[in-house]
Amino acid sequence: MRREILRLAVPAFLALVAEPLFLLADSAIVGHLGTEPLAALGVASSILITAAGVFVFLAYGTTSVVARQLGAGDERRAVAAGVDGLWLSLGLGALAAIVVAVATPALCAAVGGSSGVQEQASTYLRLSALGLPAMLVVLGATGLLRGLQDTTTPLIVAVAGFGANIALNLALVYGAGLGIAGSAIGTVIAQTAMATALVITVVRKAIRLGAPLSPHTAGILSAAVGGIPLLVRTLALRGVIVATTVVAARYGDTVLAAQQIVAIVWNGLAFALDALAIAAQAITGKALGAAEVEQARSAAATMARWGIGAGAVTGLVLAPLSPVIGRVFTSDPAVVSAAAWGFVVVALMEWLAGFVFVVDGVLMGAGDTVWLAVAMVLAGVVWVPLTLWASAGGQVLPGGFGQPLAGLWLWFGGGFMALRAVGLWWRFRADAWLVTGAAR
């Protein structure tokens, strides 16, 4: 079992580390244009990630459905279900692109920042909206391949896309002198190329198995309905994350820029820890599809322990680097100093994040999405209003020792993430999530 976990988790880890490097590269390149462009990227990226992130069920839900069909011994039906998910991804991506492009000024204004930050954030967001269809297709195709126990192909595509993204951004931001607009254009091109490569892989697999490639209305509707609980869960999560950006904006552009740095590094660490969560989804779904309950529980317990350990290790690595990480993204000493306080708190809370991400993945693989949605909404309903109230007027949150980002990340890690951990543990300890069969 450990060998199977590692076979899926290692390529997934490398691919997931590559994914946030899109934003890391953007931030490092744009950050050296100045504090204002970096803060603008923080505003725009929080909105863009939210717009794409609410549809993460296209990956997670597809992984569970495909893995269960595979475990039940029907690979053709597994691929057919994944193809329906791809059509849904394309349609939702086109709709999201239109909504974000039209609502760009209002969305940026809602997050906050100075007038200069708002102007540059609007430029980045409007251009980046063009890449939303590709971003969602990547989610759907990746979920399909993970369900088929293939985490290597997404890795290859992610690494190639990351390399192209860096080259394009450097050429367009500095070489062509397009500034923050060049960063958006380069990332859209790279994302489109990634989507194309993954779709070609899926099409070849479908043709080999004789699975239909045309849109199947019933299958698309089933994927959409089945994804509603995960959509609700993700909306609640993204609402919490956007709330952290709103709070940071209350402290001024310097703290907002520092929050962007801390958030993208935390996001990168989250993706790294999610490698075990992805293995958990694939293995749990396949085991329950084959009615192997004891194997599902044994693997889940093992991965939960590994999640805690992996989180502790990432925290130990991050802690001594806290004072210097910000220098990769900006030369402004005030921003670097503000970010350092946030990194210290993140390092202390990583073990808890490891547990949360892995158990979340186990329950997703089991198709226990309604519980995940309810638990996430309850945690968000408690945390968001309390945090916004406590930070009103730019008040530093208690526990931050006068440092805005220390207080904000302490409340996020020790508050919101702790609430999630309690809800997930309560469900995980019982057997209600262990439902067998090709479909839940």
WOSUL-V409735 format. One record per helix or strand. SS is the DSSP state (A for helix, B for strand). FROM is the first residue (numbers start at 1). LEN is the number of residues. Records with the same first field share a line. If there is no record, write none. Layout:
BEGIN
SS=FROM-LEN + FROM-LEN
END
This chain:
BEGIN
A=2-30 + 35-19 + 57-15 + 75-37 + 115-33 + 152-24 + 180-30 + 217-10 + 228-22 + 253-37 + 293-29 + 325-4 + 333-33 + 369-22 + 392-3 + 404-25
END
